Amino acid sequence: MKTATVQAGKMLGEIISKDLIKIIKVWTKASGKAIATLPKNTAETLWGLISSKIKNPFEEAAMTDNE
């Protein structure tokens, strides 16, 4: 009985990981297409906002701590 449960658990893990990989690939492709269809200035604005948060993730938190 234990062996069957262990085998079932392994198989379930394989199924979940394969499906998760498929989901990530589809999401990545869809988001890439969505971004590609944005007007250039919108995409540049979004990229600026995202990259500023990546470069300075704690800047906003530091400002609120000092207030």
C-alpha positions in Angstrom: 0.0 0.0 0.0 2.8 2.4 0.9 4.6 1.8 -2.4 1.5 2.5 -4.4 1.0 5.8 -2.5 4.6 6.8 -3.1 4.4 6.0 -6.8 1.1 7.9 -7.1 2.6 10.9 -5.4 5.6 10.9 -7.8 3.3 10.5 -10.8 1.1 13.4 -9.6 4.2 15.6 -9.1 5.2 14.9 -12.7 1.8 15.7 -14.1 1.6 18.9 -12.1 5.0 20.1 -13.1 4.3 19.4 -16.8 1.1 21.3 -16.7 2.7 24.1 -14.8 5.4 24.4 -17.4 2.7 24.5 -20.1 0.8 27.2 -18.3 3.9 29.4 -17.8 4.8 29.0 -21.5 1.3 30.0 -22.6 1.1 32.9 -20.2 4.6 34.2 -21.3 3.6 34.0 -24.9 0.3 35.8 -24.4 1.8 38.5 -22.2 4.5 39.1 -24.8 1.9 39.4 -27.5 -0.1 41.8 -25.4 2.9 44.0 -24.7 3.9 44.0 -28.4 0.5 45.4 -29.3 0.7 48.3 -27.0 1.5 51.7 -28.5 5.2 52.5 -28.2 4.8 55.3 -25.7 2.6 53.2 -23.4 5.1 50.4 -23.5 8.0 52.8 -22.7 6.0 54.3 -19.8 5.2 50.9 -18.4 8.8 49.7 -18.8 10.0 52.9 -17.0 7.7 52.3 -14.1 8.7 48.6 -13.8 12.4 49.2 -14.1 12.4 52.0 -11.6 10.7 49.6 -9.1 13.3 47.0 -9.8 16.2 49.4 -9.4 14.8 51.1 -6.3 12.4 48.6 -4.6 12.9 50.1 -1.1 12.9 53.8 -2.1 9.1 54.2 -1.5 9.2 52.3 1.7 12.1 54.4 3.0 10.2 57.6 2.2 7.1 56.5 4.1 9.2 55.5 7.1 10.7 58.9 7.4 7.3 60.7 7.3 
